[in-house]
Structure formats: structure tokens, C-alpha cells
């Protein structure tokens, strides 16, 4: 009975909150294009990235996220382009997002480059309220399903980077969109979910501990009005430019273990496991995230060391 109550609470909570915050990732340091359009083309190679995340395993209606992205520099110009597709399933809702990214890069010094980015996106939201399990006597708060509700958006980003460090700020969605304003039976504004602006700050640095070991601490913070500040910190070790292992901590939420393998100059695979540090850990078996990255380098380029970010 308690598990059913937890499941229903999560479903109701995610209906109200899923439109307020973007999907979260543990291996955010490899998936920067999703939150910062200025990242497009910064790896100086065509980069194709696919990710699957299964959150809170064992909880019915828990978030499941799939994303696919591609970004590339345009020839010898200062322009980078990107395209990303995200499918996010939470409870009775399915959200699909398609985004196009544009970046322009200029030198800031002998070591650093500055990139400025723009993002244009389209969002389709579907909610089947029939999937909610009401207890006897519960009010039916929603009458009509939401089918392919379309909402456009735009975003901006800044990315300062070198071969061994980066810092960026971004807001991938600048337009606040009300999703459920016509679905509340009572007409009360308490049933309206608004897609809030998500502000991101990311940073990372690569330390050469020896000829065969590198250390990269990284940080991602996300601020959304009306929600707690989300802070993710991580530390990854790369050994022999092939194997990656590290730990991450999401403030007051979860601990994570991460591993990765550079199979070749073009293929990299990564996996992470999250376990909750809250009371909710009693009701789920953690979260799994796996990604695969393929990079197509210019035939005249010589890859000396795999990029850590």
C-alpha cells in the first residue's frame, strides 16, 4: 500500500514539475550540447552522441530519458552547428524535444577560445491522464488528455574553453510556457505547470597527474525559480588515455559512480549508476545511464590525446 501511495505521489508530482525543469544527466560533462548551444563544434570533429537514462528503477512512472545529438564545426570557419532530439517519459507524460544549435567561436588568447551560441527548439507534449490510478473517492483533477501540444523556444549560451579547461553559462529555454492551463477541472491556477527558465553554470579542468593519469574535476549548477538549486560535482580519472573512472555527487540527492572506455580514436562508451542519499532510496534500486559517442575526424587531423570533455 505504501509503495502504491509513493507511486501515485511521484506521478502527480512529475506531472506538475516535469515541465518546470529540464531532464537531468549524471554524465553531463559529455552531454554539454543539450544545455549549452555554444558547445557546438568545440571538439573540432563531427560528434554523434546517444544516451539512455533509466531513473529510480523499480518505481512505476519514474523518468526514462533518451537523447541523440550531433554537432560539428563547419569546415575552417568559426561556425559550429548541432542538432539534438530528446525523448522524456515521466508517469503519464511523454515529451519530445528537437533543437538546432548554432555557435560562433573567436580566439580569446593563445590558449583560450570564446564561443557564443543560439538554440532554437520545438517541444511536443503528450499526457494520458487515463494512466493515473485514482483511489476511491479521489477527485478527477484532469478531464482531457494533452495531445502533441506544441511549444517553440529559444536559448543562448557562452563557452570559454582550452585544451584542458572550460567554463560556460547558458539558458537553453528562454520562453516560459504554460502547459496545462485548459486541463484543470476547477480552472484553478494551482493546476497550471509552467516551463521555467533553467540557468546553467558548468566548469571543468584537466590535471596531468603523471604521463599516464589525468584528473578532471567538473561542476554543473542549475537554477530554476521556485526550485532548489541543483549542484553536481564530479571527479574523473583517465588512465592511459583509455579507461575513465570517477565519482559524482548531486547535492542532497544522490551519489554516482562512473566508468568509461575509449575503445578507439572514434568510439567512447560510458556508464553511470546513481544511488539516492535521501529516504526515497528505500523505494527504488537506483538510476542507470549509458551513452555511446562516435567522432569523425578530418583525415588531415592527428589525434594526439582523447578530449576529456
C-alpha positions, -999 to +999 in steps of 0.1 A: +000+000+000+028+024+009+045+017-024+013+025-043+010+058-025+046+066-033+040+058-069+009+080-071+026+109-054+055+106-078+032+106-108+013+136-096+044+154-087+061+148-121+030+160-140+033+193-122+071+196-122+083+178-154+076+209-175+094+231-150+129+216-152+150+200-180+159+164-178+189+157-156+221+137-165+248+123-144+274+123-172+267+159-181+303+166-189+300+145-221+265+158-230+271+196-229+254+203-262+220+197-246+223+226-222+247+249-239+245+257-277+279+274-277+294+239-273+285+230-309+317+223-329+340+229-300+355+194-302+367+202-337+352+170-350+318+157-360+305+142-328+275+119-326+262+112-291+234+087-279+223+084-243+198+063-223+188+071-187+166+050-165+159+068-133+146+053-100+145+017-112+116-002-096+093+029-093+064+028-118+062+060-138+098+071-130+117+092-156+131+075-187+152+097-210+166+090-244+187+116-263+205+117-296+227+146-308+251+155-335+274+186-336+302+196-359+324+225-369+318+239-404+350+234-424+376+260-415+351+286-404+343+298-369+308+284-371+296+252-354+262+235-359+243+210-338+210+190-337+196+172-307+165+151-301+153+142-266+125+119-256+115+121-219+089+098-203+076+106-168+045+089-155+016+095-179+036+122-199+058+119-229+078+149-240+097+152-273+121+180-280+140+188-312+167+215-310+190+232-335+222+248-322+245+275-338+278+286-323+304+312-333+339+310-319+366+336-317+401+334-301+403+349-266+441+344-261+468+320-273+452+292-251+415+300-249+386+304-273+353+320-267+321+306-282+287+322-284+256+300-291+220+302-300+194+274-297+160+271-314+138+242-302+104+227-307+086+208-279+057+183-282+040+173-250+016+143-246-002+134-214-026+105-209-044+111-177-061+077-180-028+062-169-032+077-134-045+053-108-071+070-087-081+057-053-119+055-045-131+089-036-102+108-052-113+138-074-105+135-111-085+167-114-080+165-152-106+159-178-089+160-212-057+144-223-030+166-239-020+155-274+011+169-291+009+203-276+035+223-295+056+250-279+087+267-296+116+281-276+150+298-280+181+297-258+216+312-255+250+301-243+286+312-237+315+288-236+351+296-228+375+267-234+410+255-240+426+221-244+424+214-207+397+236-192+363+251-198+336+273-182+302+280-196+269+297-188+236+291-206+198+292-206+186+267-232+149+278-229+142+314-225+105+313-231+082+303-202+053+282-215+021+272-197+012+236-205-019+226-186-039+258-184-070+242-200-069+208-183-077+217-147-113+208-139-116+236-114-098+262-135-076+270-106-041+283-114-027+258-089-030+232-117-010+252-142+025+239-149+049+265-164+081+256-182+105+278-162+139+291-174+167+268-165+201+286-159+232+266-161+268+271-150+294+245-160+331+243-154+360+217-155+397+214-155+421+186-165+452+180-143+481+159-156+490+138-125+515+118-145+523+107-180+495+081-179+470+096-154+448+126-157+422+140-133+393+161-142+370+177-116+339+192-130+309+212-118+274+218-131+248+240-113+212+246-124+190+273-111+152+273-117+130+299-100+109+281-074+130+250-072+160+241-051+195+249-065+209+218-081+246+213-078+265+184-093+302+179-087+324+151-100+359+139-103+371+115-131+404+098-136+416+089-171+443+062-172+465+055-203+441+077-223+417+046-224+400+040-191+379+065-172+365+061-137+351+086-112+326+096-086+299+123-086+276+139-060+243+157-066+237+180-036+212+165-012+201+140-038+224+112-050+259+097-052+272+083-085+299+060-098+310+064-134+332+044-158+342+049-194+363+033-221+379+049-252+376+019-275+393+038-304+400+073-316+364+075-327+344+054-302+338+061-265+313+044-242+303+055-207+281+042-179+270+056-145+250+043-116+232+067-091+220+058-056+198+081-037+211+097-005+175+105+006+147+085+022+135+078-013+163+053-017+141+028+002+117+027-027+140+024-057+170+005-070+190+035-082+194+050-116+213+038-147+228+059-175+247+047-205+260+066-236+279+060-268+299+086-286+312+084-322+335+111-336+345+115-372+378+135-375+391+153-405+415+129-423+443+155-420+439+157-383+461+137-360+446+127-327+473+130-300+451+127-269+414+120-265+394+150-253+382+147-217+351+169-224 
